[in-house]
């Protein structure tokens, strides 16, 4: 029962009593952190409450959240945060890891998606049956798009919002991010008719309220935003559905080269987590990570990526719990993916595919496909991409055809030169004189000797004649054929690949007439088309 509860429940924190033992559990995303004193076994929802319980006698060790951004420390000495995936036994103060305790199970991707969608559907049913008013924060990114897709069955009950800010003093990246958010969300809202509001973060400071938040939450995300949340949504029964924290597991947020690491040791673990520990000295950083791994009882990573397990253990209880804690004055918060079962499923999805955003794309494709019409964090949509690619493709075809034409020369037994006509991204060739005699021929040569061919040439050849009455009248000779063939046998389109092993760097097609005629139909019968030329 405990395993079922801790795997599937989307709770904030919970206390279980069994066999005269009392254990407290944190949620996967650390939406509401459990604080405890290491020596006195005092437990609270805020570190400041534990300090009050001890008559405000605790020493404040840290003054800025960045000093402890990757740890389970608090600003007060001996007060810690309960690491997600660990339980705290209140009777004895014993910490025990309960996830993961084994390797994740490899499953087909289709099965993983099916199980995640099944879980999301049940979560959405719970939201619909609750007394909360669901409120979804929507951005131009893929995470909130994932949440929006899952909420489609009850979209008429969902209020969405996007916060904006004055970016005049921000760097280009921040400016571009907020500009893109507004453009993308505006387009989504317009096309899907969402119940949506934009609002700008207030620049006015409510010093009194800010101090109250600072007293309770050791975080520096955006206190003005928290106050705006309170003024807009406070006391009205809203449930804020966020798309942060665990959504990073669905994307694999670490550098691509980490996907190729076969054996993890403390050096490379410390190297890739240095941006969060903020420890410049390598030896100190490695020692810090060793201590964190030991404290979190991660002596065995099984087949998990250690960066992801440490992210789940230490990053969320600082950064994410701080962000959520600031807005706690306005509403309760939930994440649709906040269960260990779902995280386990996401972790079992190939990391390289997650890195390429395949998992969320595929889930959205199942839940609400139209949302994939808009690009992630980019105001360009699929229609605009299509127009751009179509224009580029046409230009490429034009360029390739110029190259093809420069390589082609023709010869014929007739006095008149061969006709060539541009058609369907290629060239149509045929004789000019319909007075054809037996043994007349024409030959199309593609001379590669002047082309520095390091790769391969690909092209298509199309033959048009298929009247069985003309059998034995026209034959074709070419290096792509093992022997001279009747043109009837070649009706249709053939894809040809040429590389630098071709003898004499000369590719040709020779059309041979075996019967005399003065009919225009035989001119058409012996015509060929060469096109869709490319070099790879």
ABEGO torsion letter per residue (X at the ends): XAAAAAAABBBABBBBBBGGBBBBBBBAAGABBBBBBAAAGBBBABAAAAAAAAGGABBBABABAAAAABBABBABBGBBBBBBGBBBBAAAGBBBBAOBABBBBBBBAAAAAAAAAAAAAAAAAAAAABABBBBBBBBABAAAAAAAAAAAAAAAABBBBBBBBBAAABBAAAAAAAAAAAAAAAAAAAAAGBBBBBBBBBABBBAAAAAAAAAABBBAABAAAAAAAAAAABGAGBBBBBBBGAAAAAAGABBAAAAABABBBAAAAAAAAAAAAGBABAAAAAAAAAAAAAAAGBABAEABBAAAAAAAAAAAAAAAAAAAAAAAAABBBBBAABBAAAAAAAAABBAAAAAAGAAAAAAAAAABAAAAABBBGBABBAAAAAAAAAAAAAAAAAAAAAAAAAABBBBBABABBBBBBBBGGBBBBBBABABBBBGBBBBBBBBAAABBBABBBBBBBBBABABAAABGABBBBBAABABBBBAAAABEBBBBBBBAABBGGBBBBBBBBABBBABAAAAAAABBBBBGBBBX
